[in-house]
Amino acid sequence: MIKSPERIRSYFIHQWPTILAIIVTGVLFNGTMVFIAITQGWLIDSVVAGQIDTIYWMVAIFLSTIIGIQTMRFLKRLFVRKFANRANQTMRNIAYHNILRQPLSRLESSQIGDVMTKIVGDVDITVEGMRKVTTEIFDTGILLITYVVTLLIYDVPLTLMAIIFVPLGMLLARSLKKVIYKTSKAYRNQMSQVTGQTYELTGHTILLRTHGALSSRIEDYDRSLASLQKKAVRANALESGMPPVYLVIASIGVIAVLYVGGLKVIDGGWTIGTFLAYLTMFTAMTVKTSKSAKLFNSFQKATISWQRVKPFLNEIKPDDPSHSVPKVNQLEVQNLSFRYPNSKDNIIENLSFSAKKGEIIGITGPIACGKSALGIALLGLFPHEGEIRLDDIELSSFNEVERSQLLSYQGHNPWLLSDTVRANVTLGKDGPLDKVFETVDFLYDLKNMPEGEQTLVGSSGVRLSGGQQARIALARALFTHAPVIILDDPFSAVDTLTEHRIIERLRADYQDSIIFIISHRLSVFPLVDRIIMFEHGFQIGNHDELLVKSSLYKRIFDLQRGMEK
């Protein structure tokens, strides 16, 4: 993996063999370009002199020169493109991994699809700037030096007089870089705003239509599009319209070349071939000078994009376990207070309880009381106050890899991949599934699937019933046999008999785990060891105890039991 990915030079160092190949082929190509004009001049002189035998040799030399130089050009472009493609892929991979490693609070508050789309665009522009800079170091820098030195060899006074306007064109291009930077930045920012509005409009069309708010949002969108168009025109005009101006300025010196060079031919100081070779090299140099302005433009655009993507290019270091992962004999919660990052008020306040392996703990309460929040808090994904200790080790001291080995979770929405049943349960890990499928009462369903474990579930599990989706998600949470298993509403889509069978198997098969079941359905709670009831604070006890000391628990349980009858 690349070191210090937040530095541009790291991508060049990472591919040093390719960069070396670019240097060799770039120097050979650009350093010998003048020989095309020189051999062309020799050929013209041979034709003018009527030296038939020499003409054939000159044609052979001229063609060989072109073939050799263009071969180096092809190789240089090939290596530059290889470098750019690899740098682009490397930068994207690092950016993607860094996005996925962002704190959960930041991920949930961002439109990740929009962020990734912008990053892909910024990476493309950054790498394109790197490619052009790498190319122009040779195609402009080395080539211009070669042209100037060769022209000076031909005629020092004429060359100094003719090329005086070339730096003026380059200075003008450089002086406009701040203006181009500002216009390009304004255009990119407006593009980001329009992209965000597009996502909002397409993602919430039904909501906006049903509330009659679509027209006003479209008016705002149209104003943003109009602003984008103006900024795009200005940015593109500066970027594309100025090179011809640079070319005109740089080419003023051709007047001196034509006048002085023509006199030298008339006086016999130069042959026609020499004059045309000089004129060809001077013209090529001025054209290249005007195009070099694009380098400044590309550099400015790349700088903007680089600053935007740079925060997502931190070096990725694997989370190696720093603790020996315990079996977890006991989980202890002391004075736990918890709130989501974007919330000002605590959802959970000063909760204390303990659990030991082999126990099943129920968590229930009214809607929006904090049941699911407790499950999230126990995962350690968000900061918390108080203590959550696994065998005397604070949960927050474990890194992500360690937590994934200690804790398993099923959310209240069974999220399934568009993949096979096996892939949805194992998530790439190895191991048999018969036992866990037996635990979640899925073996009969599996036998009726022609492809068995390799059955495709469809996007988000659309080929399965709600109960099948829920049990596959439950099997995934149980597959690793984690020391702590947190199940949020795992039985909402299954019948009561299936629910009881699963609880009995959990009791028998997971005696080395602590299991939390979050549910508003209390039908299996008589089978669990203890219950945390959210009610004006917390009530903790077993089923029989809560029937006595919590009128809310008793009312809910009696009501649900009556409905079942």
WOZI-V151905 format. One record per run of one state. SS is the DSSP state (A for helix, B for strand, O for the rest). FROM is the first residue (numbers start at 1). TO is the last residue. Records with the same first field share a line. If there is no record, write none. Layout:
BEGIN
SS=FROM-TO + FROM-TO
END
This chain:
BEGIN
O=1-7 + 15-15 + 32-33 + 50-51 + 101-103 + 109-111 + 155-155 + 176-176 + 204-204 + 211-213 + 268-271 + 313-329 + 339-347 + 357-359 + 366-370 + 380-384 + 391-392 + 398-399 + 411-419 + 427-433 + 440-442 + 448-451 + 455-455 + 457-458 + 462-465 + 480-483 + 489-495 + 510-513 + 519-524 + 528-529 + 535-537 + 542-542 + 550-550 + 565-565
A=8-14 + 16-31 + 34-49 + 52-100 + 104-108 + 112-154 + 156-175 + 177-203 + 205-210 + 214-267 + 272-312 + 371-379 + 395-397 + 400-406 + 421-426 + 434-439 + 443-447 + 452-454 + 459-461 + 466-479 + 496-509 + 525-527 + 543-549 + 551-564
B=330-338 + 348-356 + 360-365 + 385-390 + 393-394 + 407-410 + 420-420 + 456-456 + 484-488 + 514-518 + 530-534 + 538-541
END
